[in-house]
Amino acid sequence: MMTKFVKTKEYEASQFDDEWVILNTDQFTATKVNEVGGFCWGLLDNEHTVDSIAEEVKQHFEIVEDTESFKHDIDQFLKELHRYGLVTNVS
Amino acid sequence: KPEVLSHQQIVF
């Protein structure tokens, strides 16, 4: 079964130009992500797999990307957010 | 590509 990710908590996120800053008010950290990262963060209100996020991102940004490497990028991104306590693994 | 640009501890 594929791992699903979801926000640990509804942390405040603010957009500055093409970047987003996510404030973790439990650990007192500020995590800055790029525009695509901010879009992914917005999706994580609901449970998502790497595949489902990749599909959403590709549609939104009209990406013609080699699927496997693109999924790998998203997987790495989600693991990093998980390391910072911003997202949680489900199932 | 989704990327984390920086991650910082906030000091009050």
N, CA and C atoms of all chains as a GROMACS GRO file, in nm:
protein
  309
    1MET      N    1   0.085  -0.120   0.000
    1MET     CA    2   0.000   0.000   0.000
    1MET      C    3   0.088   0.125   0.000
    2MET      N    4   0.053   0.224  -0.079
    2MET     CA    5   0.135   0.344  -0.090
    2MET      C    6   0.115   0.435   0.030
    3THR      N    7   0.225   0.496   0.072
    3THR     CA    8   0.219   0.587   0.187
    3THR      C    9   0.144   0.714   0.149
    4LYS      N   10   0.057   0.756   0.241
    4LYS     CA   11  -0.013   0.882   0.221
    4LYS      C   12   0.045   0.986   0.316
    5PHE      N   13   0.041   1.109   0.272
    5PHE     CA   14   0.091   1.220   0.353
    5PHE      C   15  -0.022   1.319   0.377
    6VAL      N   16  -0.016   1.384   0.492
    6VAL     CA   17  -0.114   1.489   0.524
    6VAL      C   18  -0.046   1.588   0.618
    7LYS      N   19  -0.096   1.711   0.620
    7LYS     CA   20  -0.038   1.811   0.711
    7LYS      C   21  -0.048   1.763   0.855
    8THR      N   22   0.058   1.784   0.930
    8THR     CA   23   0.056   1.751   1.073
    8THR      C   24  -0.047   1.838   1.144
    9LYS      N   25  -0.056   1.962   1.098
    9LYS     CA   26  -0.144   2.059   1.161
    9LYS      C   27  -0.166   2.171   1.059
   10GLU      N   28  -0.269   2.248   1.077
   10GLU     CA   29  -0.296   2.358   0.983
   10GLU      C   30  -0.205   2.476   1.016
   11TYR      N   31  -0.076   2.460   0.984
   11TYR     CA   32   0.019   2.567   1.012
   11TYR      C   33  -0.001   2.683   0.916
   12GLU      N   34   0.028   2.802   0.965
   12GLU     CA   35   0.015   2.924   0.885
   12GLU      C   36   0.117   2.923   0.771
   13ALA      N   37   0.071   2.955   0.650
   13ALA     CA   38   0.162   2.966   0.536
   13ALA      C   39   0.134   3.098   0.464
   14SER      N   40   0.239   3.172   0.435
   14SER     CA   41   0.224   3.301   0.368
   14SER      C   42   0.304   3.301   0.239
   15GLN      N   43   0.247   3.364   0.136
   15GLN     CA   44   0.315   3.369   0.008
   15GLN      C   45   0.385   3.503  -0.011
   16PHE      N   46   0.511   3.498  -0.053
   16PHE     CA   47   0.587   3.618  -0.087
   16PHE      C   48   0.641   3.598  -0.228
   17ASP      N   49   0.581   3.668  -0.323
   17ASP     CA   50   0.617   3.650  -0.464
   17ASP      C   51   0.600   3.502  -0.501
   18ASP      N   52   0.709   3.437  -0.541
   18ASP     CA   53   0.698   3.297  -0.584
   18ASP      C   54   0.738   3.199  -0.474
   19GLU      N   55   0.744   3.248  -0.352
   19GLU     CA   56   0.787   3.161  -0.243
   19GLU      C   57   0.681   3.157  -0.133
   20TRP      N   58   0.683   3.049  -0.058
   20TRP     CA   59   0.592   3.034   0.055
   20TRP      C   60   0.673   3.013   0.182
   21VAL      N   61   0.627   3.071   0.291
   21VAL     CA   62   0.690   3.048   0.421
   21VAL      C   63   0.588   2.981   0.512
   22ILE      N   64   0.623   2.862   0.560
   22ILE     CA   65   0.535   2.786   0.648
   22ILE      C   66   0.587   2.799   0.791
   23LEU      N   67   0.500   2.845   0.880
   23LEU     CA   68   0.541   2.865   1.020
   23LEU      C   69   0.494   2.747   1.104
   24ASN      N   70   0.590   2.676   1.160
   24ASN     CA   71   0.557   2.567   1.252
   24ASN      C   72   0.555   2.627   1.392
   25THR      N   73   0.435   2.650   1.444
   25THR     CA   74   0.422   2.718   1.572
   25THR      C   75   0.441   2.625   1.691
   26ASP      N   76   0.463   2.496   1.664
   26ASP     CA   77   0.494   2.403   1.773
   26ASP      C   78   0.645   2.394   1.795
   27GLN      N   79   0.718   2.395   1.684
   27GLN     CA   80   0.864   2.384   1.695
   27GLN      C   81   0.935   2.518   1.672
   28PHE      N   82   0.855   2.623   1.646
   28PHE     CA   83   0.909   2.757   1.620
   28PHE      C   84   1.010   2.755   1.507
   29THR      N   85   0.965   2.708   1.391
   29THR     CA   86   1.051   2.708   1.273
   29THR      C   87   0.979   2.776   1.157
   30ALA      N   88   1.057   2.829   1.065
   30ALA     CA   89   1.003   2.887   0.942
   30ALA      C   90   1.067   2.812   0.826
   31THR      N   91   0.982   2.752   0.743
   31THR     CA   92   1.032   2.675   0.629
   31THR      C   93   0.988   2.744   0.501
   32LYS      N   94   1.086   2.781   0.420
   32LYS     CA   95   1.056   2.850   0.295
   32LYS      C   96   1.061   2.750   0.180
   33VAL      N   97   0.955   2.748   0.100
   33VAL     CA   98   0.949   2.656  -0.014
   33VAL      C   99   0.920   2.736  -0.141
   34ASN      N  100   0.951   2.676  -0.255
   34ASN     CA  101   0.925   2.747  -0.381
   34ASN      C  102   0.778   2.735  -0.420
   35GLU      N  103   0.745   2.789  -0.535
   35GLU     CA  104   0.605   2.796  -0.577
   35GLU      C  105   0.540   2.658  -0.588
   36VAL      N  106   0.612   2.564  -0.646
   36VAL     CA  107   0.557   2.429  -0.661
   36VAL      C  108   0.543   2.364  -0.523
   37GLY      N  109   0.640   2.391  -0.437
   37GLY     CA  110   0.633   2.339  -0.300
   37GLY      C  111   0.511   2.395  -0.228
   38GLY      N  112   0.483   2.522  -0.250
   38GLY     CA  113   0.365   2.584  -0.188
   38GLY      C  114   0.236   2.523  -0.238
   39PHE      N  115   0.234   2.490  -0.367
   39PHE     CA  116   0.115   2.425  -0.423
   39PHE      C  117   0.096   2.287  -0.360
   40CYS      N  118   0.207   2.214  -0.346
   40CYS     CA  119   0.200   2.081  -0.282
   40CYS      C  120   0.150   2.094  -0.139
   41TRP      N  121   0.199   2.196  -0.069
   41TRP     CA  122   0.158   2.218   0.070
   41TRP      C  123   0.007   2.240   0.078
   42GLY      N  124  -0.046   2.315  -0.018
   42GLY     CA  125  -0.190   2.341  -0.020
   42GLY      C  126  -0.271   2.213  -0.041
   43LEU      N  127  -0.215   2.119  -0.117
   43LEU     CA  128  -0.287   1.993  -0.142
   43LEU      C  129  -0.295   1.906  -0.017
   44LEU      N  130  -0.200   1.927   0.073
   44LEU     CA  131  -0.186   1.835   0.186
   44LEU      C  132  -0.287   1.860   0.299
   45ASP      N  133  -0.388   1.944   0.271
   45ASP     CA  134  -0.500   1.952   0.365
   45ASP      C  135  -0.569   1.816   0.372
   46ASN      N  136  -0.563   1.746   0.258
   46ASN     CA  137  -0.620   1.612   0.249
   46ASN      C  138  -0.507   1.510   0.229
   47GLU      N  139  -0.537   1.386   0.258
   47GLU     CA  140  -0.436   1.281   0.242
   47GLU      C  141  -0.402   1.261   0.095
   48HIS      N  142  -0.273   1.252   0.067
   48HIS     CA  143  -0.228   1.234  -0.071
   48HIS      C  144  -0.110   1.138  -0.075
   49THR      N  145  -0.101   1.064  -0.184
   49THR     CA  146   0.018   0.984  -0.211
   49THR      C  147   0.111   1.066  -0.300
   50VAL      N  148   0.233   1.018  -0.315
   50VAL     CA  149   0.327   1.086  -0.405
   50VAL      C  150   0.268   1.090  -0.546
   51ASP      N  151   0.208   0.979  -0.587
   51ASP     CA  152   0.149   0.971  -0.722
   51ASP      C  153   0.038   1.074  -0.742
   52SER      N  154  -0.049   1.086  -0.642
   52SER     CA  155  -0.163   1.177  -0.659
   52SER      C  156  -0.117   1.322  -0.660
   53ILE      N  157  -0.016   1.352  -0.579
   53ILE     CA  158   0.038   1.490  -0.579
   53ILE      C  159   0.106   1.518  -0.712
   54ALA      N  160   0.182   1.421  -0.761
   54ALA     CA  161   0.252   1.439  -0.889
   54ALA      C  162   0.151   1.468  -1.000
   55GLU      N  163   0.040   1.398  -0.997
   55GLU     CA  164  -0.062   1.417  -1.100
   55GLU      C  165  -0.123   1.557  -1.092
   56GLU      N  166  -0.154   1.600  -0.968
   56GLU     CA  167  -0.213   1.733  -0.948
   56GLU      C  168  -0.116   1.843  -0.993
   57VAL      N  169   0.010   1.828  -0.955
   57VAL     CA  170   0.110   1.930  -0.989
   57VAL      C  171   0.130   1.937  -1.140
   58LYS      N  172   0.135   1.822  -1.202
   58LYS     CA  173   0.156   1.819  -1.347
   58LYS      C  174   0.042   1.888  -1.420
   59GLN      N  175  -0.079   1.864  -1.373
   59GLN     CA  176  -0.194   1.928  -1.438
   59GLN      C  177  -0.193   2.078  -1.415
   60HIS      N  178  -0.165   2.117  -1.292
   60HIS     CA  179  -0.172   2.260  -1.257
   60HIS      C  180  -0.066   2.341  -1.332
   61PHE      N  181   0.055   2.286  -1.339
   61PHE     CA  182   0.166   2.361  -1.400
   61PHE      C  183   0.193   2.320  -1.545
   62GLU      N  184   0.107   2.233  -1.597
   62GLU     CA  185   0.120   2.189  -1.737
   62GLU      C  186   0.260   2.135  -1.764
   63ILE      N  187   0.301   2.042  -1.682
   63ILE     CA  188   0.437   1.991  -1.692
   63ILE      C  189   0.442   1.870  -1.785
   64VAL      N  190   0.542   1.868  -1.871
   64VAL     CA  191   0.568   1.750  -1.952
   64VAL      C  192   0.699   1.693  -1.899
   65GLU      N  193   0.685   1.612  -1.798
   65GLU     CA  194   0.802   1.567  -1.722
   65GLU      C  195   0.811   1.416  -1.727
   66ASP      N  196   0.930   1.367  -1.729
   66ASP     CA  197   0.953   1.224  -1.712
   66ASP      C  198   0.895   1.184  -1.576
   67THR      N  199   0.792   1.103  -1.575
   67THR     CA  200   0.711   1.078  -1.456
   67THR      C  201   0.792   1.027  -1.337
   68GLU      N  202   0.879   0.932  -1.360
   68GLU     CA  203   0.949   0.871  -1.247
   68GLU      C  204   1.042   0.970  -1.176
   69SER      N  205   1.115   1.049  -1.252
   69SER     CA  206   1.205   1.144  -1.186
   69SER      C  207   1.125   1.254  -1.117
   70PHE      N  208   1.011   1.288  -1.175
   70PHE     CA  209   0.926   1.390  -1.114
   70PHE      C  210   0.869   1.339  -0.982
   71LYS      N  211   0.826   1.214  -0.980
   71LYS     CA  212   0.776   1.154  -0.856
   71LYS      C  213   0.886   1.147  -0.751
   72HIS      N  214   1.005   1.120  -0.797
   72HIS     CA  215   1.118   1.114  -0.704
   72HIS      C  216   1.140   1.251  -0.638
   73ASP      N  217   1.129   1.358  -0.718
   73ASP     CA  218   1.144   1.493  -0.663
   73ASP      C  219   1.038   1.520  -0.555
   74ILE      N  220   0.916   1.481  -0.584
   74ILE     CA  221   0.806   1.504  -0.488
   74ILE      C  222   0.825   1.419  -0.363
   75ASP      N  223   0.869   1.297  -0.383
   75ASP     CA  224   0.895   1.209  -0.270
   75ASP      C  225   1.001   1.269  -0.177
   76GLN      N  226   1.107   1.321  -0.237
   76GLN     CA  227   1.214   1.384  -0.157
   76GLN      C  228   1.162   1.507  -0.082
   77PHE      N  229   1.078   1.583  -0.152
   77PHE     CA  230   1.021   1.704  -0.092
   77PHE      C  231   0.934   1.669   0.029
   78LEU      N  232   0.849   1.568   0.013
   78LEU     CA  233   0.760   1.529   0.122
   78LEU      C  234   0.838   1.472   0.240
   79LYS      N  235   0.943   1.398   0.210
   79LYS     CA  236   1.025   1.343   0.319
   79LYS      C  237   1.094   1.455   0.397
   80GLU      N  238   1.131   1.560   0.325
   80GLU     CA  239   1.194   1.673   0.393
   80GLU      C  240   1.093   1.744   0.483
   81LEU      N  241   0.972   1.764   0.432
   81LEU     CA  242   0.867   1.826   0.514
   81LEU      C  243   0.836   1.739   0.636
   82HIS      N  244   0.841   1.608   0.615
   82HIS     CA  245   0.816   1.516   0.726
   82HIS      C  246   0.926   1.528   0.831
   83ARG      N  247   1.048   1.546   0.785
   83ARG     CA  248   1.161   1.560   0.877
   83ARG      C  249   1.146   1.687   0.961
   84TYR      N  250   1.084   1.790   0.903
   84TYR     CA  251   1.065   1.916   0.975
   84TYR      C  252   0.935   1.917   1.056
   85GLY      N  253   0.866   1.804   1.056
   85GLY     CA  254   0.744   1.794   1.139
   85GLY      C  255   0.622   1.861   1.078
   86LEU      N  256   0.627   1.891   0.949
   86LEU     CA  257   0.515   1.962   0.887
   86LEU      C  258   0.410   1.867   0.830
   87VAL      N  259   0.454   1.749   0.788
   87VAL     CA  260   0.358   1.650   0.737
   87VAL      C  261   0.375   1.518   0.812
   88THR      N  262   0.269   1.439   0.806
   88THR     CA  263   0.266   1.312   0.877
   88THR      C  264   0.235   1.200   0.778
   89ASN      N  265   0.296   1.086   0.802
   89ASN     CA  266   0.263   0.967   0.722
   89ASN      C  267   0.132   0.908   0.770
   90VAL      N  268   0.048   0.869   0.676
   90VAL     CA  269  -0.078   0.804   0.711
   90VAL      C  270  -0.076   0.666   0.646
   91SER      N  271  -0.125   0.566   0.718
   91SER     CA  272  -0.133   0.426   0.673
   91SER      C  273   0.003   0.361   0.650
   92LYS      N  274   1.010   2.188  -0.989
   92LYS     CA  275   1.047   2.087  -0.890
   92LYS      C  276   1.017   2.145  -0.753
   93PRO      N  277   0.939   2.075  -0.670
   93PRO     CA  278   0.911   2.128  -0.536
   93PRO      C  279   1.038   2.126  -0.452
   94GLU      N  280   1.070   2.238  -0.393
   94GLU     CA  281   1.196   2.246  -0.318
   94GLU      C  282   1.178   2.322  -0.187
   95VAL      N  283   1.250   2.276  -0.085
   95VAL     CA  284   1.262   2.352   0.039
   95VAL      C  285   1.381   2.446   0.021
   96LEU      N  286   1.355   2.575   0.027
   96LEU     CA  287   1.462   2.673   0.002
   96LEU      C  288   1.541   2.703   0.128
   97SER      N  289   1.473   2.702   0.242
   97SER     CA  290   1.544   2.724   0.369
   97SER      C  291   1.457   2.676   0.484
   98HIS      N  292   1.523   2.648   0.593
   98HIS     CA  293   1.451   2.603   0.713
   98HIS      C  294   1.524   2.661   0.833
   99GLN      N  295   1.455   2.746   0.909
   99GLN     CA  296   1.522   2.818   1.017
   99GLN      C  297   1.445   2.810   1.147
  100GLN      N  298   1.521   2.807   1.255
  100GLN     CA  299   1.461   2.816   1.388
  100GLN      C  300   1.431   2.963   1.416
  101ILE      N  301   1.313   2.989   1.470
  101ILE     CA  302   1.277   3.126   1.506
  101ILE      C  303   1.314   3.149   1.651
  102VAL      N  304   1.390   3.257   1.678
  102VAL     CA  305   1.431   3.288   1.815
  102VAL      C  306   1.353   3.410   1.861
  103PHE      N  307   1.280   3.393   1.970
  103PHE     CA  308   1.203   3.504   2.026
  103PHE      C  309   1.284   3.569   2.137
   0.00000   0.00000   0.00000
